[in-house]
Amino acid sequence: MTSPASQAVAPRPRKTTRTRTAQRLGDRIFSRTALTAGSLILAILAAVSGFLILESLPAFTTDPHDIAILDGQPFWSYVAPFVFGTLWSAALALIMAIPVSIGIALFISHYAPRRLAQGLGYIIDLLAAVPSVVFGLWGGIVLAPAVQPLYTWLTQNLGWFPLFAGPASGTGRTILTASIVLAVMILPIITALSREVFLQTPVLHEEAALALGATRWEMIRTAVLPFGRPGIVSASMLGLGRALGETMAVAMVLSASGGISFALLTSANPGTIAANIALRFGEAFGTNINLLIATGLILFAITLIVNMIARWIISRRSEFSGAN
């Protein structure tokens, strides 16, 4: 008979002081590195905000008649068409890109064979790396002349609808063409992120829906899309951020004439803030530079507001840990 003492489990050997010290040192290094990285982001954001605010003050305090670009008009009258054009073109791009992106992401994640899905995913990732100048060249040289006959047909047959009111642009360089280019640019971003979110849907949820007799589309509608909704919102906001700040592609495609207009096919198109800064900054001097920086401050504020709204929408689905 063995005694209870002999049956007792022998205690584990204690770790050496050197091992514990090394672990504590590694934890401290990691913690401080993470804290430094997070603080650095806030510091950079504060530095950018401070720079924009300080450099924008002369544009708000100087007499509009002393700023050549303003030509005597108030600052807000000058910047309002650019704000409208920025939001309008980005909204049109999202309307066109989101349904296509979700469809491609669902096809890759739930319909395509494995080899085809891998190839499509690789192509989508490569498309996101194409420089914006290339999209601008394609939009101005290839897309604009190709869609001009379609614009003429739309104004002749659907001109009663305010968005398609004529006369149609003779070059095809309209706000709609610029929005199509932006939609193509943000499509790989939204598609790639949505695809990864759809692939993370719990398999048990999908199998339970199929076991209850749901078709594949019904399974996607009841299990995949509700789970991926916060991820879709996040992906859309990232795409919107690029559309709002895109410069060269819009400057090379859009023929801006100023003003506020919802017409999509005419030659009277509102410009965007980023494109206006890119086109005018090289020739600006004195307070004109401060004026352009002030418009950049407006774009910075718009971007922050859009991201805050997106975070509020995502936070309503706290169970999706990847978005919180």
C-alpha positions in Angstrom: 0.0 0.0 0.0 1.2 3.4 -1.0 0.8 6.2 1.4 -1.2 9.3 0.6 2.0 11.3 0.7 3.5 9.1 -2.0 0.4 9.4 -4.2 0.5 13.2 -4.1 1.6 14.8 -7.3 5.1 16.1 -7.1 5.2 19.9 -7.3 6.3 21.4 -10.6 9.8 22.8 -10.5 9.9 26.5 -10.2 11.2 28.6 -13.1 14.5 30.2 -12.6 14.8 33.8 -11.8 16.5 34.4 -15.1 13.5 33.0 -17.0 11.0 35.0 -15.1 13.1 38.2 -15.5 13.4 37.6 -19.3 9.6 37.2 -19.6 8.9 40.3 -17.6 11.5 42.2 -19.6 9.8 41.0 -22.9 6.4 42.0 -21.6 7.6 45.4 -20.7 9.3 45.9 -24.1 6.1 44.9 -25.9 3.9 47.0 -23.7 6.0 50.1 -24.1 6.4 49.5 -27.9 2.6 49.2 -28.3 2.0 52.3 -26.1 4.6 54.3 -28.1 3.0 53.3 -31.4 -0.5 54.3 -30.3 0.8 57.6 -28.9 2.7 58.2 -32.1 -0.5 58.0 -34.1 -2.2 60.5 -31.9 0.8 62.8 -32.0 0.9 62.7 -35.8 -2.8 63.4 -36.0 -2.5 66.3 -33.6 0.5 67.7 -35.5 -1.3 67.5 -38.8 -4.4 69.2 -37.3 -2.3 71.9 -35.7 -0.4 72.6 -39.0 -3.6 72.8 -41.0 -5.3 75.1 -38.4 -2.3 77.5 -38.1 -1.6 77.7 -41.8 -5.3 78.2 -42.5 -5.8 81.2 -40.2 -4.6 83.9 -42.7 -7.2 82.6 -45.2 -10.0 83.4 -42.7 -8.6 86.7 -41.5 -7.4 88.3 -44.7 -9.7 90.4 -46.8 -11.1 88.3 -49.7 -10.1 91.1 -52.1 -6.5 90.6 -51.2 -6.5 86.9 -52.1 -6.2 86.4 -55.9 -7.9 83.0 -56.0 -11.0 84.3 -54.1 -11.5 87.2 -56.4 -13.4 89.1 -53.8 -15.9 86.4 -52.9 -16.2 85.0 -49.3 -14.2 81.9 -48.4 -17.3 79.7 -47.9 -18.8 80.7 -51.2 -15.5 79.6 -52.8 -15.1 76.3 -51.1 -18.8 75.2 -51.1 -18.8 73.9 -54.7 -15.6 71.9 -54.1 -17.2 70.4 -50.9 -20.2 69.5 -52.9 -18.2 68.0 -55.7 -16.1 66.0 -53.3 -19.1 64.5 -51.5 -21.1 64.0 -54.7 -18.4 62.2 -56.7 -17.5 60.0 -53.7 -21.2 59.1 -53.1 -21.7 58.2 -56.7 -18.5 56.0 -56.6 -19.8 54.2 -53.5 -23.2 53.6 -55.0 -21.6 52.0 -58.0 -18.8 50.1 -56.2 -20.5 48.6 -53.1 -22.9 46.2 -54.9 -20.3 45.0 -57.4 -17.7 44.6 -54.6 -20.1 42.5 -52.4 -21.1 40.4 -55.4 -17.4 39.7 -56.3 -16.6 39.0 -52.6 -19.5 36.5 -52.3 -18.5 34.8 -55.5 -14.9 34.3 -54.4 -15.8 33.2 -50.9 -18.9 31.0 -51.5 -19.4 30.2 -55.2 -16.1 30.0 -57.1 -14.0 26.8 -57.1 -10.9 27.0 -55.0 -8.4 27.5 -57.9 -10.6 30.2 -59.5 -11.1 31.9 -56.2 -7.4 32.1 -55.5 -6.7 33.6 -58.9 -9.5 36.2 -58.6 -8.4 37.1 -55.1 -4.8 37.6 -56.4 -6.1 39.8 -59.3 -8.2 41.9 -56.9 -5.2 42.4 -54.6 -3.0 43.5 -57.6 -5.7 45.9 -58.8 -5.5 47.7 -55.5 -1.8 48.4 -56.1 -2.3 50.2 -59.5 -1.2 53.9 -59.2 -3.9 56.5 -59.4 -2.2 58.1 -62.4 -2.7 55.0 -64.4 -6.5 55.1 -63.6 -6.5 58.8 -64.6 -4.9 58.1 -68.0 -7.3 55.3 -68.6 -10.3 57.4 -67.6 -9.3 60.4 -69.7 -8.0 58.6 -72.8 -10.1 55.5 -73.0 -13.2 55.8 -70.8 -14.3 59.3 -71.5 -14.5 59.0 -75.3 -16.1 55.6 -75.1 -19.0 56.8 -72.9 -19.7 60.1 -74.7 -22.1 58.5 -77.2 -24.0 56.9 -74.3 -24.2 60.3 -72.5 -25.7 61.8 -75.7 -28.3 59.1 -75.9 -29.2 59.5 -72.2 -29.7 63.2 -72.6 -31.8 62.8 -75.7 -34.1 60.0 -74.3 -33.9 60.6 -70.5 -33.3 64.3 -70.4 -36.5 64.8 -68.5 -34.8 63.2 -65.4 -32.8 65.9 -63.6 -29.6 63.8 -63.3 -29.5 63.2 -67.1 -30.4 66.8 -68.1 -28.5 68.0 -71.2 -26.7 69.2 -73.1 -24.3 66.3 -73.0 -20.6 67.0 -72.7 -18.7 66.7 -76.0 -15.7 65.2 -74.4 -17.2 62.8 -71.8 -15.2 64.3 -69.0 -18.0 64.7 -66.6 -18.6 64.1 -62.9 -20.1 60.7 -63.7 -16.9 59.6 -65.6 -14.8 60.7 -62.7 -17.1 58.8 -60.3 -16.8 55.6 -62.5 -13.0 55.9 -62.3 -13.2 56.4 -58.5 -15.5 53.3 -58.3 -13.0 51.2 -60.1 -10.2 52.5 -57.8 -12.1 51.7 -54.5 -13.6 48.4 -55.7 -10.6 46.2 -54.9 -10.4 47.7 -51.4 -14.0 47.0 -50.6 -13.9 43.6 -52.3 -10.7 42.4 -50.5 -12.0 43.3 -47.0 -15.5 42.0 -47.6 -14.1 38.7 -48.8 -12.0 38.2 -45.7 -15.1 39.1 -43.5 -17.3 36.6 -45.4 -14.7 33.9 -45.0 -14.8 34.4 -41.2 -18.5 33.6 -40.9 -18.9 30.7 -38.4 -19.2 27.4 -40.4 -21.8 26.2 -37.8 -24.1 29.1 -38.8 -23.9 28.2 -42.5 -24.4 24.5 -41.9 -27.3 25.1 -39.6 -29.0 27.3 -42.3 -28.4 24.6 -44.9 -29.6 21.8 -42.6 -32.9 23.7 -42.1 -33.5 23.5 -45.9 -32.2 27.0 -46.9 -30.7 27.4 -50.4 -27.2 28.8 -50.8 -28.5 32.3 -51.4 -30.9 32.0 -48.4 -27.9 30.9 -46.3 -25.9 33.9 -47.4 -28.8 36.3 -46.8 -29.5 34.9 -43.3 -26.1 33.9 -42.0 -23.2 35.5 -44.0 -24.5 39.0 -44.7 -25.7 39.8 -41.2 -22.4 38.6 -39.8 -20.4 40.6 -42.3 -22.4 43.8 -42.1 -20.0 45.7 -39.8 -17.1 44.6 -42.0 -18.9 45.8 -45.1 -19.4 49.2 -43.5 -15.7 49.3 -42.5 -14.6 48.4 -46.0 -17.0 51.0 -47.5 -15.6 53.7 -45.2 -12.0 52.9 -46.2 -13.1 53.1 -49.9 -14.9 56.3 -49.2 -11.7 57.7 -47.6 -9.8 57.1 -50.7 -12.5 58.5 -53.0 -12.7 61.7 -50.9 -8.9 62.3 -51.0 -8.2 61.1 -54.5 -6.3 63.7 -56.5 -4.6 62.9 -59.7 -7.2 60.6 -61.2 -10.0 63.2 -60.7 -7.8 66.0 -61.9 -6.9 64.1 -65.1 -10.5 63.0 -65.9 -12.8 65.7 -64.6 -13.3 69.0 -66.6 -14.4 71.2 -63.7 -16.1 74.5 -64.3 -17.3 75.3 -60.8 -20.7 75.7 -59.4 -23.1 73.3 -57.8 -25.1 71.0 -60.1 -26.6 67.5 -59.8 -26.5 67.0 -63.6 -24.1 64.1 -64.4 -23.6 64.4 -68.1 -23.1 68.1 -68.8 -19.8 70.0 -69.2 -20.7 72.2 -66.1 -19.2 70.0 -63.4 -18.2 70.9 -59.8 -14.6 70.3 -58.8 -13.2 68.4 -55.8 -11.1 69.8 -53.0 -8.1 67.5 -53.6 -8.0 68.0 -57.4 -8.3 71.8 -56.9 -5.4 71.9 -54.5 -3.2 69.8 -56.9 -4.0 72.0 -59.9 -3.5 75.3 -58.2 -0.8 74.7 -55.6 2.1 74.9 -58.0 1.2 78.5 -59.1 0.0 79.7 -55.7 2.0 82.2 -53.5 1.4 84.1 -50.3 -2.1 83.9 -48.9 -3.2 81.8 -51.8 -1.2 78.9 -50.3 -3.0 79.5 -47.0 -6.3 79.5 -48.8 -5.6 76.1 -50.4 -4.4 74.7 -47.0 -7.7 76.0 -45.6 -9.6 73.9 -48.2 -7.4 71.0 -47.2 -8.5 71.5 -43.6 -12.1 71.3 -44.7 -11.4 68.0 -46.4 -9.6 66.8 -43.3 -12.6 67.6 -41.2 -15.0 65.9 -43.6 -12.9 62.7 -43.5 -12.8 62.7 -39.7 -16.6 63.2 -39.5 -17.2 60.4 -42.0 -15.0 58.0 -40.0 -16.7 58.9 -36.8 -20.0 58.1 -38.3 -18.7 54.8 -39.5 -17.3 53.9 -36.1 -20.7 54.7 -34.5 -22.4 52.4 -37.0 -19.9 49.6 -36.4 -20.1 50.0 -32.6 -23.8 49.1 -32.7 -22.8 45.6 -33.5 -20.5 44.9 -30.6 -20.6 41.2 -31.0 -18.4 41.5 -34.1 -15.1 41.6 -32.3 -13.1 42.2 -35.4 -14.6 45.7 -36.0 -14.3 46.8 -32.4 
